[in-house]
């Protein structure tokens, strides 16, 4: 949950760095060289900030509604179903299609996500510095430790509790 303007700037900068947006900085360059994933991430972070602020004061409700509308539009355009306050700072989204995350899932800081599905109602906890490959399905009440690498086309239905683990095809490949 983003609670201050300073924290919002930190989240935005961490997302820019991880999503390789070092070159087009500034308002004019963002208009000329738009990146749809970066637009989505900026909108999501600002929505998280105004979601917290609207509970403190009614003056933030118009900004919350504006960013909520933009967030819904960008979610449909990019093919994302990511609830607010579920991604940690510095998360990288690899592609513009098919990322589905349930509302109770918490993903750690500096994670890379490439087209995955974590879409049942059970809560999941994904640690920091985790790489989630293409077409990965994370089911049930699963906990994934920090620094894990989950390769493409994997089904994760058991906890991965050891750090720095490589998992592929449902099997533990290296630890």
PEMO-V526285 format. One record per run of one state. SS is the DSSP state (a for helix, b for strand, c for the rest). FROM is the first residue (numbers start at 1). TO is the last residue. If there is no record, write none. Layout:
{{SS	FROM	TO} {SS	FROM	TO}}
//
This chain:
{{c	1	4} {a	5	18} {c	19	26} {a	27	32} {c	33	35} {a	36	54} {c	55	57} {a	58	78} {c	79	79} {b	80	81} {c	82	86} {b	87	87} {c	88	91} {b	92	93} {c	94	98} {b	99	101} {c	102	105} {b	106	107} {c	108	111} {b	112	113} {c	114	115} {b	116	118} {c	119	124} {b	125	126} {c	127	130} {b	131	132} {c	133	135} {b	136	138} {c	139	142} {b	143	144} {c	145	148} {b	149	150} {c	151	154} {b	155	156} {c	157	159} {b	160	160} {c	161	165} {b	166	168} {c	169	170} {b	171	174} {c	175	175}}
//
